[in-house]
């Protein structure tokens, strides 16, 4: 069974941007160890006689036909409503720094 250290739990918490108290670290360490134990049990199941299943309905390549709808408005007319445009696109402030 996988054993997690307090540092392992703190690293997971940091990656998830969580702040945990010492009690929560111990609680989550136990819970994550239990989950990993169940995953290890699944790895021990013998699946030699089973085919992988990735499609259960029997349908293949089910797609709808593309239909072009004319709404009577051109992109240029729609861009007139935008507060700022640049080269045919709506201009917005940068989201990432």
C-alpha positions as a LaTeX table, in Angstrom:
\begin{tabular}{lrrr}
\hline
Residue & $x$ (\AA) & $y$ (\AA) & $z$ (\AA) \\
\hline
Unk1 & 0.00 & 0.00 & 0.00 \\
Unk2 & 1.30 & 3.45 & $-0.91$ \\
Unk3 & 2.45 & 5.54 & 2.01 \\
Unk4 & 2.31 & 9.30 & 1.72 \\
Unk5 & 4.39 & 11.67 & 3.76 \\
Unk6 & 3.22 & 14.99 & 5.11 \\
Unk7 & 5.39 & 16.66 & 2.45 \\
Unk8 & 3.58 & 14.73 & $-0.31$ \\
Unk9 & 0.22 & 16.02 & 0.90 \\
Unk10 & 1.56 & 19.56 & 1.23 \\
Unk11 & 2.90 & 19.38 & $-2.33$ \\
Unk12 & $-0.50$ & 18.23 & $-3.63$ \\
Unk13 & $-2.18$ & 21.01 & $-1.66$ \\
Unk14 & 0.22 & 23.57 & $-3.10$ \\
Unk15 & $-0.45$ & 22.33 & $-6.64$ \\
Unk16 & $-4.19$ & 22.61 & $-5.98$ \\
Unk17 & $-3.63$ & 26.02 & $-4.38$ \\
Unk18 & $-5.09$ & 24.88 & $-1.07$ \\
Unk19 & $-4.02$ & 25.94 & 2.38 \\
Unk20 & $-4.38$ & 23.10 & 4.86 \\
Unk21 & $-4.07$ & 23.03 & 8.62 \\
Unk22 & $-1.96$ & 20.32 & 10.29 \\
Unk23 & $-5.13$ & 18.38 & 11.14 \\
Unk24 & $-6.33$ & 18.56 & 7.55 \\
Unk25 & $-2.94$ & 17.37 & 6.29 \\
Unk26 & $-3.17$ & 14.26 & 8.46 \\
Unk27 & $-6.80$ & 13.66 & 7.48 \\
Unk28 & $-6.11$ & 14.00 & 3.76 \\
Unk29 & $-2.98$ & 11.86 & 4.01 \\
Unk30 & $-5.08$ & 9.00 & 5.38 \\
Unk31 & $-7.85$ & 9.50 & 2.85 \\
Unk32 & $-5.47$ & 9.67 & $-0.13$ \\
Unk33 & $-3.66$ & 6.55 & 1.08 \\
Unk34 & $-7.01$ & 4.73 & 1.21 \\
Unk35 & $-7.86$ & 5.86 & $-2.33$ \\
Unk36 & $-4.46$ & 4.73 & $-3.61$ \\
Unk37 & $-5.02$ & 1.38 & $-1.89$ \\
Unk38 & $-8.25$ & 0.91 & $-3.85$ \\
Unk39 & $-6.46$ & 1.81 & $-7.08$ \\
Unk40 & $-3.78$ & $-0.78$ & $-6.30$ \\
Unk41 & $-6.54$ & $-3.38$ & $-5.82$ \\
Unk42 & $-7.92$ & $-2.56$ & $-9.27$ \\
Unk43 & $-4.48$ & $-3.16$ & $-10.74$ \\
Unk44 & $-4.54$ & $-6.72$ & $-9.40$ \\
Unk45 & $-7.72$ & $-7.72$ & $-11.26$ \\
Unk46 & $-7.15$ & $-10.33$ & $-13.99$ \\
Unk47 & $-8.52$ & $-8.96$ & $-17.27$ \\
Unk48 & $-6.88$ & $-11.37$ & $-19.71$ \\
Unk49 & $-10.16$ & $-12.68$ & $-21.18$ \\
Unk50 & $-11.80$ & $-9.25$ & $-21.59$ \\
Unk51 & $-11.74$ & $-7.06$ & $-24.67$ \\
Unk52 & $-11.28$ & $-3.33$ & $-24.10$ \\
Unk53 & $-14.57$ & $-1.45$ & $-24.44$ \\
Unk54 & $-14.55$ & 2.03 & $-25.88$ \\
Unk55 & $-17.92$ & 2.19 & $-27.64$ \\
Unk56 & $-21.02$ & 0.55 & $-26.17$ \\
Unk57 & $-23.80$ & 1.79 & $-28.43$ \\
Unk58 & $-22.54$ & 0.24 & $-31.66$ \\
Unk59 & $-22.80$ & 3.56 & $-33.48$ \\
Unk60 & $-19.95$ & 4.66 & $-35.70$ \\
Unk61 & $-19.23$ & 8.09 & $-37.15$ \\
Unk62 & $-22.58$ & 9.56 & $-36.20$ \\
Unk63 & $-22.48$ & 13.18 & $-37.33$ \\
Unk64 & $-25.02$ & 15.70 & $-38.39$ \\
Unk65 & $-24.65$ & 17.43 & $-41.73$ \\
Unk66 & $-23.24$ & 20.95 & $-41.64$ \\
Unk67 & $-25.86$ & 23.49 & $-42.56$ \\
Unk68 & $-24.88$ & 27.09 & $-43.23$ \\
Unk69 & $-27.45$ & 29.47 & $-41.83$ \\
Unk70 & $-27.74$ & 32.96 & $-43.18$ \\
Unk71 & $-28.78$ & 35.33 & $-40.43$ \\
Unk72 & $-28.82$ & 38.32 & $-42.75$ \\
Unk73 & $-25.99$ & 40.09 & $-40.93$ \\
Unk74 & $-22.40$ & 40.31 & $-42.05$ \\
Unk75 & $-19.44$ & 40.05 & $-39.68$ \\
Unk76 & $-18.54$ & 43.65 & $-40.52$ \\
Unk77 & $-21.99$ & 44.82 & $-39.41$ \\
Unk78 & $-21.68$ & 42.88 & $-36.17$ \\
Unk79 & $-18.25$ & 44.37 & $-35.44$ \\
Unk80 & $-19.80$ & 47.86 & $-35.57$ \\
Unk81 & $-21.38$ & 47.04 & $-32.19$ \\
Unk82 & $-18.05$ & 46.15 & $-30.55$ \\
Unk83 & $-16.37$ & 48.87 & $-28.46$ \\
Unk84 & $-12.99$ & 48.25 & $-30.15$ \\
Unk85 & $-11.88$ & 46.23 & $-33.17$ \\
Unk86 & $-8.59$ & 45.42 & $-34.82$ \\
Unk87 & $-8.12$ & 43.69 & $-38.17$ \\
Unk88 & $-11.66$ & 42.30 & $-38.25$ \\
Unk89 & $-11.64$ & 41.00 & $-34.67$ \\
Unk90 & $-13.03$ & 42.29 & $-31.38$ \\
Unk91 & $-10.19$ & 43.88 & $-29.44$ \\
Unk92 & $-10.04$ & 43.15 & $-25.70$ \\
Unk93 & $-7.57$ & 43.82 & $-22.94$ \\
Unk94 & $-4.89$ & 41.23 & $-22.37$ \\
Unk95 & $-6.08$ & 38.57 & $-19.92$ \\
Unk96 & $-2.76$ & 36.91 & $-19.15$ \\
Unk97 & 0.40 & 38.63 & $-18.06$ \\
\hline
\end{tabular}
